[in-house]
Amino acid sequence: MEEQRQVIGNPRRVVVSAEQDAYPHNSEILVDRYRRLHDLLTATYPTRNRHSQAYLECGLEMFRADFALLCRWRYLQDDMVVEQQAGTISDGAASLNPKEDWFDFTITEKKASYVNDSNGNSGRMSYNGASIRAYLCAPLVVSGQLYGALCFFNSEGGERRFTGDDLATIDLMAKGVAKMIELHKKHPEGLAKLQTGFATEGVKSFEEYVQQARLPEAYGVPGRVVEVLQRRIGNSPLSIDHIADEMNLSKRTLQRRLQQQEISFAQLRDQVRFHHSINYLVENVMSIDSISASLDFSDRTSFTNAFKRWTGLSPSTFRKLFRDYA
């Protein structure tokens, strides 16, 4: 069977996804690997970190890889962080560029993939100072949402190349790791059970809420209003009088200029507050009272009502659902 491969970027490197792979498989190897993965899935570990480490160490042996990373996608920061690592590598960067070669295809397409650089010239492929000759990567989808990626690497100079058997294995391993993450979560009732108690239908994914809460791309006077609001969040009042004063405008002039742009001050302030409220609830884990004060609401109830208007959820419910996805 002819191999089907998709060339991405450097023509000397080929990204092969799980659906594209056409390498012949060694059934005996796969059966043995699947048994080991089953044992890992059903084993009991005292902590999630210990369980994650066991998966990474098992993968290092299976794939004869040099080092491995378990990475988490942070929607609010648009980056990756290393949650767990194993193999011949010292502690690396806490935050990673999601456009690195080993993330880009896997995260964008949400498919397992691998690259072998047969020329031994890995270009910009590197991590923590170690040049990477080849990588094997699979997405982690937890509770139906992208959580991060599971990656194994071979350093420059290594002879081991990843194969179709490795691709089939990591695809299944990623599903096991995702299930492990679900089981070790602080909220054993899970997303589905929480959703049954909502008064509103159509709860969105965290990614959708983040997109909805992005700061507006405003220019001119609206853009200046957003900039001033941003500077004052958590420090100063956010009333239109204070914003107009900082912009050296009267309140009526500011309202008129915004009206000319077919937008109101309340809309801009709501969007800025919404954007920061998600960060405060999920990333900073601030109390509801503290968030209310930082966003310059008169009281907790006013903030709660506003947040329900933006999302259909109370701030506390939103936090319970999504604090694992920061």
Contacts in CASP RR format, 6 or more apart in sequence:
PFRMAT RR
TARGET T0000
AUTHOR 0000-0000-0000
METHOD contacts of the structure
MODEL  1
MEEQRQVIGNPRRVVVSAEQDAYPHNSEILVDRYRRLHDLLTATYPTRNR
HSQAYLECGLEMFRADFALLCRWRYLQDDMVVEQQAGTISDGAASLNPKE
DWFDFTITEKKASYVNDSNGNSGRMSYNGASIRAYLCAPLVVSGQLYGAL
CFFNSEGGERRFTGDDLATIDLMAKGVAKMIELHKKHPEGLAKLQTGFAT
EGVKSFEEYVQQARLPEAYGVPGRVVEVLQRRIGNSPLSIDHIADEMNLS
KRTLQRRLQQQEISFAQLRDQVRFHHSINYLVENVMSIDSISASLDFSDR
TSFTNAFKRWTGLSPSTFRKLFRDYA
1 22 0 8 1.000
2 22 0 8 1.000
3 16 0 8 1.000
3 21 0 8 1.000
3 22 0 8 1.000
3 23 0 8 1.000
4 20 0 8 1.000
4 22 0 8 1.000
5 14 0 8 1.000
5 15 0 8 1.000
5 16 0 8 1.000
5 20 0 8 1.000
6 14 0 8 1.000
6 15 0 8 1.000
6 16 0 8 1.000
6 17 0 8 1.000
6 20 0 8 1.000
7 14 0 8 1.000
7 15 0 8 1.000
8 14 0 8 1.000
8 15 0 8 1.000
8 104 0 8 1.000
8 105 0 8 1.000
10 123 0 8 1.000
12 117 0 8 1.000
12 118 0 8 1.000
12 119 0 8 1.000
12 121 0 8 1.000
13 101 0 8 1.000
13 115 0 8 1.000
13 116 0 8 1.000
13 117 0 8 1.000
13 125 0 8 1.000
14 115 0 8 1.000
14 116 0 8 1.000
15 105 0 8 1.000
15 113 0 8 1.000
15 114 0 8 1.000
15 115 0 8 1.000
16 113 0 8 1.000
16 114 0 8 1.000
16 115 0 8 1.000
16 164 0 8 1.000
16 167 0 8 1.000
17 105 0 8 1.000
17 109 0 8 1.000
17 111 0 8 1.000
17 112 0 8 1.000
17 113 0 8 1.000
18 111 0 8 1.000
18 112 0 8 1.000
18 113 0 8 1.000
18 138 0 8 1.000
18 167 0 8 1.000
18 168 0 8 1.000
18 171 0 8 1.000
19 111 0 8 1.000
21 164 0 8 1.000
21 167 0 8 1.000
21 168 0 8 1.000
23 163 0 8 1.000
23 164 0 8 1.000
23 165 0 8 1.000
23 167 0 8 1.000
25 164 0 8 1.000
25 165 0 8 1.000
25 168 0 8 1.000
26 165 0 8 1.000
29 165 0 8 1.000
30 165 0 8 1.000
30 168 0 8 1.000
30 169 0 8 1.000
33 62 0 8 1.000
33 165 0 8 1.000
33 169 0 8 1.000
34 169 0 8 1.000
34 172 0 8 1.000
36 58 0 8 1.000
36 62 0 8 1.000
37 58 0 8 1.000
37 169 0 8 1.000
37 172 0 8 1.000
37 173 0 8 1.000
37 176 0 8 1.000
40 51 0 8 1.000
40 54 0 8 1.000
40 55 0 8 1.000
40 58 0 8 1.000
40 176 0 8 1.000
41 176 0 8 1.000
41 179 0 8 1.000
41 180 0 8 1.000
43 51 0 8 1.000
43 54 0 8 1.000
45 51 0 8 1.000
45 54 0 8 1.000
47 184 0 8 1.000
48 180 0 8 1.000
48 181 0 8 1.000
48 184 0 8 1.000
49 84 0 8 1.000
51 180 0 8 1.000
51 184 0 8 1.000
52 70 0 8 1.000
52 83 0 8 1.000
52 84 0 8 1.000
52 177 0 8 1.000
52 180 0 8 1.000
53 84 0 8 1.000
53 86 0 8 1.000
55 70 0 8 1.000
55 150 0 8 1.000
55 173 0 8 1.000
55 176 0 8 1.000
55 177 0 8 1.000
55 180 0 8 1.000
56 68 0 8 1.000
56 70 0 8 1.000
56 84 0 8 1.000
56 85 0 8 1.000
56 86 0 8 1.000
56 87 0 8 1.000
57 86 0 8 1.000
57 87 0 8 1.000
58 173 0 8 1.000
59 65 0 8 1.000
59 68 0 8 1.000
59 152 0 8 1.000
59 169 0 8 1.000
59 170 0 8 1.000
59 173 0 8 1.000
60 66 0 8 1.000
60 67 0 8 1.000
60 68 0 8 1.000
60 86 0 8 1.000
60 87 0 8 1.000
60 152 0 8 1.000
62 166 0 8 1.000
62 169 0 8 1.000
63 136 0 8 1.000
63 152 0 8 1.000
63 160 0 8 1.000
63 162 0 8 1.000
63 166 0 8 1.000
63 169 0 8 1.000
63 170 0 8 1.000
64 160 0 8 1.000
65 87 0 8 1.000
65 136 0 8 1.000
65 152 0 8 1.000
65 153 0 8 1.000
65 154 0 8 1.000
65 160 0 8 1.000
66 87 0 8 1.000
66 88 0 8 1.000
66 89 0 8 1.000
66 130 0 8 1.000
66 153 0 8 1.000
66 154 0 8 1.000
66 155 0 8 1.000
66 158 0 8 1.000
67 85 0 8 1.000
67 86 0 8 1.000
67 87 0 8 1.000
67 88 0 8 1.000
67 89 0 8 1.000
67 130 0 8 1.000
67 152 0 8 1.000
67 153 0 8 1.000
67 155 0 8 1.000
68 85 0 8 1.000
68 86 0 8 1.000
68 87 0 8 1.000
68 150 0 8 1.000
68 151 0 8 1.000
68 152 0 8 1.000
68 153 0 8 1.000
69 82 0 8 1.000
69 84 0 8 1.000
69 85 0 8 1.000
69 127 0 8 1.000
69 149 0 8 1.000
69 150 0 8 1.000
69 151 0 8 1.000
69 153 0 8 1.000
70 82 0 8 1.000
70 83 0 8 1.000
70 84 0 8 1.000
70 85 0 8 1.000
70 140 0 8 1.000
70 149 0 8 1.000
70 150 0 8 1.000
70 151 0 8 1.000
70 177 0 8 1.000
71 80 0 8 1.000
71 81 0 8 1.000
71 82 0 8 1.000
71 83 0 8 1.000
71 96 0 8 1.000
71 103 0 8 1.000
71 148 0 8 1.000
71 149 0 8 1.000
71 150 0 8 1.000
71 151 0 8 1.000
72 80 0 8 1.000
72 81 0 8 1.000
72 83 0 8 1.000
72 147 0 8 1.000
72 148 0 8 1.000
73 79 0 8 1.000
73 80 0 8 1.000
73 98 0 8 1.000
73 107 0 8 1.000
73 146 0 8 1.000
73 147 0 8 1.000
73 148 0 8 1.000
73 149 0 8 1.000
74 80 0 8 1.000
74 81 0 8 1.000
74 326 0 8 1.000
75 206 0 8 1.000
75 207 0 8 1.000
75 210 0 8 1.000
75 325 0 8 1.000
75 326 0 8 1.000
76 210 0 8 1.000
76 278 0 8 1.000
76 279 0 8 1.000
76 282 0 8 1.000
76 283 0 8 1.000
76 326 0 8 1.000
77 95 0 8 1.000
78 98 0 8 1.000
79 95 0 8 1.000
79 96 0 8 1.000
79 97 0 8 1.000
79 98 0 8 1.000
80 95 0 8 1.000
80 96 0 8 1.000
80 97 0 8 1.000
80 98 0 8 1.000
80 103 0 8 1.000
80 148 0 8 1.000
80 149 0 8 1.000
81 94 0 8 1.000
81 95 0 8 1.000
81 96 0 8 1.000
82 92 0 8 1.000
82 93 0 8 1.000
82 94 0 8 1.000
82 96 0 8 1.000
85 91 0 8 1.000
85 92 0 8 1.000
88 155 0 8 1.000
89 127 0 8 1.000
89 128 0 8 1.000
89 130 0 8 1.000
90 128 0 8 1.000
91 128 0 8 1.000
92 127 0 8 1.000
92 128 0 8 1.000
93 128 0 8 1.000
96 103 0 8 1.000
97 103 0 8 1.000
98 104 0 8 1.000
98 107 0 8 1.000
100 125 0 8 1.000
100 127 0 8 1.000
101 115 0 8 1.000
101 124 0 8 1.000
101 125 0 8 1.000
101 135 0 8 1.000
102 115 0 8 1.000
102 125 0 8 1.000
102 132 0 8 1.000
102 135 0 8 1.000
102 137 0 8 1.000
102 149 0 8 1.000
102 151 0 8 1.000
102 153 0 8 1.000
103 137 0 8 1.000
103 149 0 8 1.000
103 151 0 8 1.000
105 111 0 8 1.000
105 113 0 8 1.000
105 137 0 8 1.000
106 112 0 8 1.000
106 113 0 8 1.000
106 137 0 8 1.000
106 138 0 8 1.000
106 139 0 8 1.000
106 149 0 8 1.000
107 139 0 8 1.000
107 146 0 8 1.000
107 148 0 8 1.000
107 149 0 8 1.000
110 139 0 8 1.000
110 141 0 8 1.000
110 146 0 8 1.000
111 139 0 8 1.000
112 136 0 8 1.000
112 137 0 8 1.000
112 138 0 8 1.000
112 139 0 8 1.000
112 167 0 8 1.000
112 170 0 8 1.000
112 171 0 8 1.000
112 174 0 8 1.000
113 136 0 8 1.000
113 137 0 8 1.000
113 138 0 8 1.000
113 167 0 8 1.000
114 134 0 8 1.000
114 135 0 8 1.000
114 136 0 8 1.000
114 137 0 8 1.000
114 162 0 8 1.000
114 164 0 8 1.000
114 166 0 8 1.000
114 167 0 8 1.000
115 134 0 8 1.000
115 135 0 8 1.000
115 162 0 8 1.000
116 133 0 8 1.000
116 134 0 8 1.000
116 161 0 8 1.000
116 162 0 8 1.000
117 125 0 8 1.000
117 133 0 8 1.000
117 134 0 8 1.000
118 161 0 8 1.000
120 133 0 8 1.000
120 156 0 8 1.000
120 157 0 8 1.000
122 131 0 8 1.000
122 132 0 8 1.000
122 133 0 8 1.000
122 156 0 8 1.000
123 131 0 8 1.000
125 131 0 8 1.000
125 132 0 8 1.000
125 133 0 8 1.000
125 135 0 8 1.000
126 132 0 8 1.000
127 153 0 8 1.000
130 153 0 8 1.000
130 155 0 8 1.000
130 156 0 8 1.000
131 155 0 8 1.000
131 156 0 8 1.000
132 153 0 8 1.000
132 154 0 8 1.000
132 155 0 8 1.000
132 156 0 8 1.000
133 154 0 8 1.000
133 155 0 8 1.000
133 156 0 8 1.000
133 157 0 8 1.000
133 158 0 8 1.000
134 153 0 8 1.000
134 154 0 8 1.000
134 160 0 8 1.000
134 161 0 8 1.000
134 162 0 8 1.000
135 151 0 8 1.000
135 152 0 8 1.000
135 153 0 8 1.000
135 154 0 8 1.000
135 162 0 8 1.000
136 151 0 8 1.000
136 152 0 8 1.000
136 153 0 8 1.000
136 162 0 8 1.000
136 166 0 8 1.000
136 167 0 8 1.000
136 170 0 8 1.000
137 149 0 8 1.000
137 150 0 8 1.000
137 151 0 8 1.000
137 152 0 8 1.000
137 170 0 8 1.000
138 149 0 8 1.000
138 150 0 8 1.000
138 151 0 8 1.000
138 170 0 8 1.000
138 171 0 8 1.000
138 173 0 8 1.000
138 174 0 8 1.000
139 146 0 8 1.000
139 148 0 8 1.000
139 149 0 8 1.000
139 150 0 8 1.000
139 174 0 8 1.000
140 146 0 8 1.000
140 147 0 8 1.000
140 148 0 8 1.000
140 149 0 8 1.000
140 150 0 8 1.000
140 174 0 8 1.000
140 177 0 8 1.000
140 178 0 8 1.000
140 181 0 8 1.000
141 147 0 8 1.000
141 174 0 8 1.000
141 178 0 8 1.000
142 178 0 8 1.000
142 181 0 8 1.000
142 182 0 8 1.000
142 324 0 8 1.000
143 182 0 8 1.000
143 190 0 8 1.000
143 191 0 8 1.000
144 205 0 8 1.000
145 205 0 8 1.000
145 206 0 8 1.000
145 207 0 8 1.000
145 325 0 8 1.000
146 207 0 8 1.000
147 178 0 8 1.000
147 181 0 8 1.000
147 325 0 8 1.000
150 170 0 8 1.000
150 173 0 8 1.000
150 174 0 8 1.000
150 177 0 8 1.000
152 162 0 8 1.000
152 166 0 8 1.000
152 170 0 8 1.000
154 160 0 8 1.000
154 161 0 8 1.000
154 162 0 8 1.000
182 190 0 8 1.000
185 324 0 8 1.000
186 324 0 8 1.000
187 194 0 8 1.000
187 320 0 8 1.000
187 324 0 8 1.000
191 321 0 8 1.000
194 317 0 8 1.000
194 320 0 8 1.000
194 321 0 8 1.000
195 203 0 8 1.000
198 313 0 8 1.000
198 317 0 8 1.000
200 312 0 8 1.000
200 313 0 8 1.000
203 313 0 8 1.000
203 321 0 8 1.000
204 212 0 8 1.000
204 311 0 8 1.000
206 282 0 8 1.000
206 321 0 8 1.000
206 322 0 8 1.000
206 325 0 8 1.000
209 278 0 8 1.000
209 311 0 8 1.000
209 318 0 8 1.000
209 322 0 8 1.000
210 278 0 8 1.000
212 274 0 8 1.000
212 310 0 8 1.000
213 271 0 8 1.000
213 274 0 8 1.000
213 275 0 8 1.000
213 277 0 8 1.000
213 278 0 8 1.000
213 310 0 8 1.000
214 275 0 8 1.000
215 226 0 8 1.000
215 230 0 8 1.000
215 271 0 8 1.000
215 272 0 8 1.000
215 275 0 8 1.000
216 222 0 8 1.000
216 223 0 8 1.000
216 226 0 8 1.000
216 268 0 8 1.000
216 271 0 8 1.000
218 225 0 8 1.000
218 226 0 8 1.000
218 263 0 8 1.000
218 268 0 8 1.000
220 261 0 8 1.000
221 254 0 8 1.000
221 257 0 8 1.000
221 258 0 8 1.000
221 261 0 8 1.000
222 258 0 8 1.000
222 261 0 8 1.000
222 263 0 8 1.000
222 268 0 8 1.000
224 247 0 8 1.000
225 243 0 8 1.000
225 247 0 8 1.000
225 254 0 8 1.000
225 258 0 8 1.000
225 265 0 8 1.000
225 268 0 8 1.000
226 268 0 8 1.000
226 271 0 8 1.000
226 272 0 8 1.000
228 243 0 8 1.000
228 246 0 8 1.000
228 247 0 8 1.000
229 238 0 8 1.000
229 243 0 8 1.000
229 268 0 8 1.000
229 269 0 8 1.000
229 272 0 8 1.000
230 272 0 8 1.000
232 238 0 8 1.000
232 242 0 8 1.000
232 243 0 8 1.000
232 246 0 8 1.000
232 296 0 8 1.000
233 272 0 8 1.000
233 273 0 8 1.000
233 276 0 8 1.000
233 294 0 8 1.000
233 295 0 8 1.000
234 293 0 8 1.000
234 294 0 8 1.000
234 295 0 8 1.000
234 296 0 8 1.000
236 242 0 8 1.000
236 296 0 8 1.000
237 296 0 8 1.000
238 269 0 8 1.000
238 272 0 8 1.000
238 273 0 8 1.000
238 295 0 8 1.000
238 296 0 8 1.000
239 296 0 8 1.000
240 251 0 8 1.000
240 254 0 8 1.000
240 255 0 8 1.000
240 265 0 8 1.000
240 269 0 8 1.000
241 251 0 8 1.000
243 254 0 8 1.000
243 265 0 8 1.000
244 250 0 8 1.000
244 251 0 8 1.000
244 253 0 8 1.000
244 254 0 8 1.000
247 254 0 8 1.000
249 257 0 8 1.000
254 265 0 8 1.000
255 264 0 8 1.000
255 265 0 8 1.000
258 264 0 8 1.000
258 265 0 8 1.000
258 268 0 8 1.000
270 306 0 8 1.000
270 310 0 8 1.000
273 295 0 8 1.000
273 306 0 8 1.000
274 307 0 8 1.000
274 310 0 8 1.000
276 294 0 8 1.000
276 295 0 8 1.000
277 291 0 8 1.000
277 295 0 8 1.000
277 303 0 8 1.000
277 307 0 8 1.000
277 310 0 8 1.000
277 315 0 8 1.000
278 318 0 8 1.000
280 286 0 8 1.000
280 290 0 8 1.000
280 291 0 8 1.000
280 294 0 8 1.000
280 295 0 8 1.000
281 291 0 8 1.000
281 315 0 8 1.000
281 318 0 8 1.000
281 319 0 8 1.000
281 322 0 8 1.000
281 323 0 8 1.000
282 318 0 8 1.000
282 319 0 8 1.000
282 322 0 8 1.000
282 323 0 8 1.000
282 325 0 8 1.000
282 326 0 8 1.000
283 326 0 8 1.000
285 319 0 8 1.000
285 323 0 8 1.000
286 294 0 8 1.000
288 300 0 8 1.000
288 303 0 8 1.000
288 304 0 8 1.000
288 315 0 8 1.000
288 316 0 8 1.000
289 300 0 8 1.000
291 303 0 8 1.000
291 315 0 8 1.000
292 299 0 8 1.000
292 300 0 8 1.000
292 302 0 8 1.000
292 303 0 8 1.000
295 303 0 8 1.000
297 303 0 8 1.000
297 306 0 8 1.000
303 315 0 8 1.000
304 314 0 8 1.000
304 315 0 8 1.000
307 313 0 8 1.000
307 314 0 8 1.000
307 315 0 8 1.000
307 318 0 8 1.000
308 314 0 8 1.000
311 318 0 8 1.000
313 321 0 8 1.000
END
